Amino acid sequence: MESIKSIYRIGNGPSSSHTMGPRKASLMFLERRSDAHKYRVTLYGSLAATGEGHLTDVAIITVFKDAGKKVELVWKPDVFLPRHPNAMLFEALNEVNETIESWTAYSIGGGAIVDETSEAEKGDERYPFKDMHNLLAYCNSNGLTMWEVVKKYDEKDVMDYLGHVWEIMQDAIHRGLENEGVLPGSLKLPRKAARLFVKANAYKGTLQKRAILFAYTLAVSEENAAGGLIVTAPTCGSCGVLPGVLYYLKTQHNFTDHKILRALATAGLIGTIVKQNASISGAEVGCQGEIGTACAMASAATTQLFGGTIFQIEYSAEMGLEHHLGLTCDPVGGLVQIPCIERNAFAAARALNHNAYAILGDGRHRISFDKVVETMKKTGHDLPKIYRETSEGGLARYSGLADDF
């Protein structure tokens, strides 16, 4: 299993697969063929279907424009290449418009890129296990917690990296609580985080706490939708869940940043296991792979902070993913706004519930985390493609504009 750094990628929204991935692929191709007269990029499948709403064109054009190069974009939303729904064909062209080199790349989620010859855009294998079962067995036999396993096996600077990740996450919350107005795009969707945070002061008890949690989570998701700097956790579309929960626990339960970083380490392991054995790409398995994984990560992190055993942490993560099984990816207008932003808020609330449920028990349950990961992968592949980030099915069939006032 690779470093958990691959789960926490720092970049600008609104989409890890549709914005961050294509931008990275453009930089990679430009580096290998910087001598071309001009370039052509063909976008296929889900990448083409919702690319305009996700600013895919802006990401690609900006890379070539900054290098002083011309690029032509071709959109083919009805053509799906076999390997992955998010496919791109890069072509380097000479003065007479002949192709001198081509490269097919796939944006597989979380900002990662693969091509026809690579298994995955991976660094070195860091861990001696690939699933939750073997992770639990290792922790149990060695008396270790999950975050200690990360510290032992991951890159030497991983905790420093998580410190930077946590700073970016908190900055996104602070910006999101200050920024107001309408999000970019055809939906003209108003921001809500700032208003929710102000309204929270008028409430007491549970309602106040829930309003604060929603505000923190929405703050990050709205910053992502506006193209702000965020951290994938595990994707841009699901980036609000984990920071919203962790910042809530910091401000409402006085957990220190030191303990938060340990929780981030555990959450990173959860996300990496899902990515290793299934997918975090909405175009490949639906939103269950994005929001479901984010909820599992936040659930596990919360249970660790409240003193849960490794078995209670596993159970909490299992519930986070299990109860999002079958969730479709159906962005209205191809934008990471409706229903994506609200899904982040509700997943954050559910993460706190999963912690409570797991802590009340002893960690024993019937369906393991690994079985749910396997089920999620199969469920995602069984979903018709119209429910996997194509904007053809589900809520995406509607304009998102109010029918009445």
C-alpha positions, 0 to 999 in steps of 0.5 A: 500500500502506498503512502497516505499522502496520496489521499491528501493532495493539496490543490484547487477545486472544484474536482480532483478527477476533473480539475486537479487530474487533467491539470497534472496530466497536461503538465506531464505531457507538456514536459515530455513534448515541450517542442511541439508546435501546438497540442490537441486534447480529446476528453472522453466519457465522464470527463467530457460529460461534466468537464465544463461544469468542473472547469476541466477546460480551464485547467487544461488551457491554463497549463498550455497558455502559461507555457506559451502554447496553443491547445485545442479541446475536443469533447466526446462524452459518448465515447468511453474508453475501456480502462476508466471513464475519465480518459484523455488523449493528448496529441503533440502536433507539428506545423502542418497539424500532424500528430508527432506523439500521442498519450492516453491518460486516465484521471482515476480520482483524488488527482491521480493519473495513470496511463495504458502501461502503468498500474497506478500513479504510485510511489513506493509501497510503504506498508506490509499489508493491503487490507483492514484485516491484516492491518488489525492483525498487525496492530493487535499482535504488536500492541500498536494503534493505527496512527503508530503504524503510519508513523512506523511505515510511511514516509519519514516526513509524513507527520510534518506533511499532515501538519501542513494538510491540517493548516490548509484544511483550517484555512479553508474553513476560515475563508469559507466562514468569511466568504459570502455571495453566489458560487460560480456556475449556472446554478447561481447557488448562494453560499450558506456556511457564513449564515449558518455559523452566525445563526448557530449563536442563536441556538443552544445545546444540540442544535447549536453544535449541529449548526456549527458542524454544518457550517465548518463542513459547508465552508470547505465544500463551498471553497472547493466549489469556488475553486479555492485551495483545499485538501482532497480527503479523499477527493475534492467533491468530498473534501469538507467532511473530514476537516469539518468533523476534526475542526468541530472536535477541536473547537467543541471538545478541545482536542489538541492539534497534536491529537488531530494529526494522529487522527488524520493519520488513521483516516489516511489509512482508511482512505488508502485501503479503499483506494487500494481495493476499490475506488474513490472515483465518482466516475468509476463507482459513484458518490459512494466511493467519494462521500462514503470513503470520506465518511468512513475516514471521519468516522474512524478519526472521531472514534480514535479521538474518543479513545476507541479501540482498533476494533471500534475504529474499524467498526466506525469506518465500516458503518461510514462506508456501508451506509452510503452503499449505492450512492449515485454521482449525479451532479446537477449541471455538472457542478460540484454543488448540488447535491455534493455540498449538502452530502458533505454536511450530512456525512459529517453528522453521520460520522459523529453518530457512527462514533457513538454507536461504535463506542457503545459496543465492543467493536464486534460486528458481522460485516467487516470493513473489507467486505464492505469495500469489496461490495462498494466496488462491485456495486459501483461497477453494477451501477448504470453509467448514467449514475456515475458522474455523467450528468445524465441520471438522478438529480442531474436530470434537473436544471437545479433552478427553483421551480417557484419562490 
